[in-house]
Every structure is written in structure tokens, then in C-alpha cells.
């Protein structure tokens, strides 16, 4: 499973050049919360660039400039592509697959803890 440590060790080096001055913590938080909203028993699709740009408030509670948001989104596209080629799944992927495989009568809500 793809967690923070694996992201930092394997994925970050491919994203660093695209991330401008943004930290890996901020990029990971944007990937795990804002760009792939997951709430209760609902799995949403990834946000489009237009949806993502509607708010400049980052997952870490700071405001991002538009150029930074564009960089985050570019990193996100690269991250998704790299995950697919490596056949990796992160926490949101696993939770989404679990929900797809179970009947709505079995699971009322599913919470993902990034820790």
C-alpha cells in the first residue's frame, strides 16, 4: 500500500521539479484531501482542474497562489499516472475499492485515517 513514507521515498523525486517551492507535506495533503474528496460512504471522483481552482485554501489551511495550485494539479496528474504504472494503491484507492465491493447495507460509513 502506498503511504506517506513510500510517497516520499519513491514518488516525491519525480514530482519535486513540478512542485515549485511547495513541500511534499502540502502536496500529499492536497492529493489526499482536496483533490480526492472522500466522505462517509461516498466516493467522489477526482476534482477537475476547474473545481480545484474554485478555492485557494489548501488542506493545510494556507492560501495558495494560482500558479501553486496549477503546480499541485500537474503533480497530481503525474502521481496518478505513476501509481497506475506501478500498480500502487493509496488509502483513498483502497477505501474506494472496499466501498465498491460491498453492499450499501453492510457499510454505513467508512473513514480513512492517514496515520
N, C-alpha and C positions, 0 to 999 in steps of 0.2 A: 504494500500500500504506500502511496505517495504521501509523506508527511512533511513537516517543516524542515527537518534535517535533510531529507532526500532532496527537497526543493532547493535548499541552499547548496548542497554538495553537487548536485547533478544539473539542475535546471538553471540556476542563477547565472552561471558563467555564460550561457547562451543568451540571457536576457539583459545582462549588465550594460552592454553597449546601446541598447534600445531604451534603457530606463532613465536616461539623462542623469540627474543627480539624486533620483529617488532611491530610497533604501529598499533592501529586499523585504524588510518587515512590512513596509507600506504596500509594496507590490503584492505580496502574499495576502495581506488583509483585503485588498481590493478584489483579488481573484476569489477569495473565499467568502466574501460577504456581499459586496455591492454588485459585482458583475454576474454573480450566480446566486440570486436570492433563493433562499430555501427556508420555508416557514411551515411549522407544524406538519401537516400531512400533505402539503402541496409541493410539487417540484416544478419550479418555473424554468423556462428556457433561459439561456444566457441573454443578457441585455444586448440590444443593438447599440451601436455607437451613438446614435441619436438619443436613445433612452439614457445611456450613461452620462452624456453631456448635459442632461437637464439639471443636474445638481453637481456643484463643485465641492460639496462636503465629503471628504474621504472617510473611509471606515475608521481611521484613527482620529477622527474629529478635527482635522485641519482642512483648510480650503486649498484646493489645487487650481493652479492656472490651467487654462485650456490646453496649452502645449503639454503640460504634465499629464492631463487626462488622455490626450491623444497618444502619448508615450505609453501610458498604462495599458490602453486598449491594444496598441500594437504588440506590447509584451504578452497580453492575454491571448491574442491570436496565435502568436508563436508558441506559447505554453500549451495551448490546446493541441496544436499540430504535433509538438514534441511528445506530449502524453500519448497521443494516438499512435505515433510511430513506435514508441517504447512499450505500448500496451499497458500503460500505468493507469491507475485509478486513484484519485484523491478522496478525501472524506465525503465531499459533496457527490461525487460519482457513485460511491458505494451506497450512500443513503438513497440516492435516486433509484439505483438498481433494486435495492431492497424494496422500496415502495412499489416499483413496477411489478415485482414478483409476488407481492402479497395482495390478498383481497382487502378491500377497504374495511371489511368487517373485523379484520384481525388487528390492524394497527390504526389507532385513532390519531396519534401524533408521534412524530419522530424528531428528536433533537440531535443536532450534531455538535459535539464538543471538540474544538480544535486541539485541546490539550492532549 
